[in-house]
Amino acid sequence: QLSLLRGVQSVENDHYLSEVYSGLPRTAGKRPAFGSIVSRLTERHSPLPPYVSLNEVTVDPFEYENPHYVGSGHAPFRPFGPSLDDMVPVKSLDRLRDRKELLTTFDTLRRKMDQRDFFRGLDQFQSQALEIITSPQVRDAFDLSKEPEEVIARYGKGKFPHQTYKTILYDWNAKGFVRARRLVEAGARVVTLRIGDWDHHSSENGDIFLCLKMILPLLERSLFALISDLKERGLDQDVLVVVLGEFGRTPKITPLGPGREHWADAGCVLFSGGGLQMGHVIGETDSRAERAISDRFTFQNIMATIYRVLGIDIDVKLPDFNGRPQHLLDDRTPIRQLVG
């Protein structure tokens, strides 16, 4: 039920997630997140937002789940705090009418302002907002109280250590996987989730291995439950699960230094479902696991494969902020061993 891709090369060797979310590095300019591309290029068949991010908003200036030039109406919906509270249905048609009148006022204000890039796509966003707050289907999809407790328990629970201070333990939030499954089951096209604390460098007393021994079983159990649930519901061929990080780790451990450092030359990616070819280990690295020695894959090949599963025309061009047509990717070749 899985396929493993090895020897994946990234361009950037730091915690920049532009390749993870767009397939392209920051040097390619401000490129839209793939979920925003999917939202822009596919028709909506559900009141649910097409692109949902289960990652909380950060103050990081490098915020990579950004729609950029495809329009703010295709930004990810983030179900945290007031976002969910605002989905409480209005109690009367009069209040709904008042909200529509308020939006009309904002339309007039928007036309007088000269921030076109920021406001691009707001009409679609407003339309989606009205549909969301009047749809019980949307709120139910986010409501984990409707999920049987025994099902949630299958996804596991436990503790994992801080990447540097091993005495600090965090709770594993397996409910994110449950919510992701509920969302795609209800009609969301793209759901993203970041979980855990994976930047383990230190090699002192072998604690990098201690960390992985604690966190990997948690990830494995949550993934097993997610993939099993999708299969039981007949969704495994329609839903693609992709597990990846932004780079690999140095094969050589530096005893007196940071231990396992960032390594852009050989990462790995796990795939499950989506109608792709499963049961394969694709790619091979050398005896030190430093570099690929057979097929060489990049995040663009990974993203091209994802677009193919989602029915996106990989050759389409979209105008950027300057009106110049941009391909979704420079290398639009999907991973042939997966697509068949």
N, C-alpha and C positions, 0 to 999 in steps of 0.2 A: 504493500500500500504506500510505499515511499520510494523516492528516487533521490540520490545524493549527488550533488555536483561539487567536484573538487578542483583546486587550482584556479579559483576565480581571482582575477586581477582587478584591483581598484586603482584609480588615478591618485587620489588623495590619501595620505597616510596619517590622518588625524580624525578627530571626532566630528567631521563634517558629514552631514547626512544627505547632501544633495544627490549623490549617486544612488543612495538607497531609495529616495522618493521620486527622482526624475530619471535616473539612469545616466545622468550627465554630471560632470564635476562643476564646481563653481566657476571655473575658467570659461565655461560655455555660456555664462551670463545667467540672468534670472530666469530659470526655466520652471514651468508649472509642475506641481506634484502630479504623479500619475493618476491619483484619484480625481483631481480636478479635470484632467484630460478626459477621463472616462465620463465624468459628469457632463462635460461639454459636448461630447461626441455621441452619446447614447440617449435614446428616448427614455423617459420615465414611465414606468408601468406600475408604480407604487407611490403612495403618499410619503413613504419614508425617504429621508434625504439619501441621494445616491452615494454620497461620500461621507463616511462617519469616521472620525478619529477618536479613539479611546485614550489618546495621549493628552494630558492636561496642558493647557497653554503655559508656555514658559516666557521668561523675559529675555531669553537668548536672542541676540540680534540675528543669528543665523537660524531663522525659523523656516524649516524646509517644507512643511506641509502648506505651501502657499500657492494660490491659484495664479498669481502674477497676471500675465496678459490674457488669460482665458476668461477673466472677469471674476469679480468678488462674489457673484452669485453661485460660483462653483467652488467656494472655499469649503473645507470640511466642517461638518456639524460636530460640535464637541458637547457631549451630554453631561455637563458638570454644573452643579450649583444652579444659578438662575436659569440656565438654558432649559433644564427639565421643568423647573417651576413655571416657566413661561408657556409650557405646553398644556397647562391646565385649561380645559375648555371654558370659553366665556359662558356666563350664565344667562345671557339674553341676546337676542338679535340686535337690540339697541346698542349694546356694548361692542358687538362685532362691527356694526355700522360706524360707530365712533372710531374704531381702530382703522377702518378703511379711509375715513375722512382725514385722520391724522397722517396716514401714508400719503394721501394726495397733497397735504401741506408740505411734507418732506420732499415730494417730487418737485414742487415749485421752488423750494429752497435749493435743491440740487442743481436745477438748471441755471441758477444764478451764480453757482460756484465754479471755479476753474480747476477742479481736481478730477479731471475726467478719468484718469486711470483708476483712482480709488473708487469712484462711483460706478464704473463700468459693470454692468450686469446686475445692478441692484433691483431692477424691475423683476427679473426672474427670481431673485432672492426673496422679494416681497411676496410674490405669488406662492413660492414654496412655504414661506412662513405661515401664510393664512391657511394653507392646506394642512400643515403640520398641527397647528393648534386646534383644528376642528376634526382631526382624525384620531379616534380611539386606537386604531391599529398601530399608530406610531408610538403612542405612549405605552401601550402594552408591550411592544418590542423591547423597550428599555426597562420594563418593570420586572426585576428578577424575583419578586414575590410570587409571580405566576409560575415559576419554575419549581418542580418538586425538589424538596431538600435532598432526597437520595441521589438525584441527578447532579446537583451541584457538588455533592460530596465526592462523586466519582472523579471530579477534576482535581481533587487533592488539596492539601494545605500543609504548611510547614514553615520553617524559618530558613533564611539565607543570610550570610554575613556581608557586611560592608566590604567594599573592594580593598580598603586599606586597613581599617580598624576591625579586626576579625571578632572582637568581643561585642561589636554592635550588630544586632540581628534585626532583620526586617521580616514582616509577614508576607508570604507569597500570596499575591492577589489572583487566585485562579478564577475568580468571578469575571474577570475581563474576557477570558476565553468563552465562558458561558454566554455573556452578553454579545460577543462577536457572532456566535452561532445563531442566537435569537435574531440578530439584526439581518444576517444574510438570508435566514429562513423567511423573514418578513419582507424581503425585497431590496435591501441595501446592496449596491453593486461592489463597493470597496469599503472594507473596514480595516483600519490599521491599529496596531497595539504594540507598545513597547513595555517590556516587563523584566524585572530582575535588575541585577547590578553585576555587569560582566567585565568591567575594566580591571581585571586582576593582573597586576604586574609583579608584586612582591614574591620573591622566592625564598625568603627567610623561613627556615624550618619547614619548607615544603608547603607553606600555607596556601599557595595558589591551587594546589591539588586538593587541599582540604575544602577550599571554597567550591571548586567544581564538583567535588563529591557530594556537597550539600545541595547545590542549585540545579545540577543536571537532572537528578531524579525527579525534582519538582517539575521541571520543564517537560520531561518525558511523560509524566503522568497526565499533565494537562493536555499535551498534544494527543496522547492516546485517547483520552476522553473526547476531545474535540473531533478527531478524525472518526472515531467510532460512532459518535452521535450523528455526524453528517452521513455516514454510511447507513445507519439504521433508518434515517429519514429519507433515504434515496437521493441525497444531495451530493454525494461524493464525486460524481462525474460532472456536476455543474459548478461546484465550489472548489477553487484552488487555494490551498494553504501553502504559504511560502514562509520559511523561517531563515533569517539571515542577519548578519551584522555588517558593519561598514568596512571591516578588514579582517585579516587573520592575525596570528601571533607569531613572533619570531621563533623559529625552531630551536635556536640556541638560548639557553637560560644564562643570564648574566648574574653570577652569584652575589657580587657586591653592588650591582646596579639595580635598575628597576625590574630585573627578572625577565618576564615575557613582555616584549615591547610590541609596538604596532608593526604590522607586516602587510604591505599592500600587494605582495606578489603571489600570495596563495591563501585565499579564504575558501569558505565552503557554504553551500546553500542546500536546504532541504525542501523538497517539493512533495505535495500529496494531492491527488485528485485532479479535478479540472479537466478530465478527459485526456490528460497527458499519459505518456508511457511510464508506468510504475515498475518498481522492482529492479532498478538499474543503479549502478555506481558509475558515474560519468566523469571522465578526466582522471589524470594520474600525475602525481608529483614525483620528484626525484627522491633518493633514499633519505635525504634530510628533511623532506617535506618543505623545501624552500621555494621551489618553482615548478610550474607545470611542464611536463615533458611530452604530453600528447596534445590534445585539443586545448586551446587557450580561450577562456571565456571572460567576458567583462560584464559589468552591470547593465550595459546596453543590450547585450544578448539576453540577459535575464528579463529586462523590462520588455523587450520585443516579444518574448515568450508569454509574459503576462498579458500584454495587449492582445496577442492572438487569441488567448483563452477568452478574453472579455469581448471579443468581436470588434476590436478597434482596427480600422484601416491604417496600417503602419506607414503607408506612404502619404497620408494626408499632411497638408501644411496648414499652419495657423499663423495669422499675423501677430508679430510681437508688438511692443510698445511703440515702435517706430513705423509700424505698418509693413515691415518686411516679412515675407513668408518664411516660416521656420518649420523644418521637419521635426517630428516628435523625437527622433533619435538620429544620430549620424550613422551608426551601424545598426541597421534594421533587420539583422539576421537572428531569427529565433534559434534556440538550441535544438538541433535536428534530432538528437537522440530522444528528446522528450516529445516533440510534436509528431514524430513518426514520418 
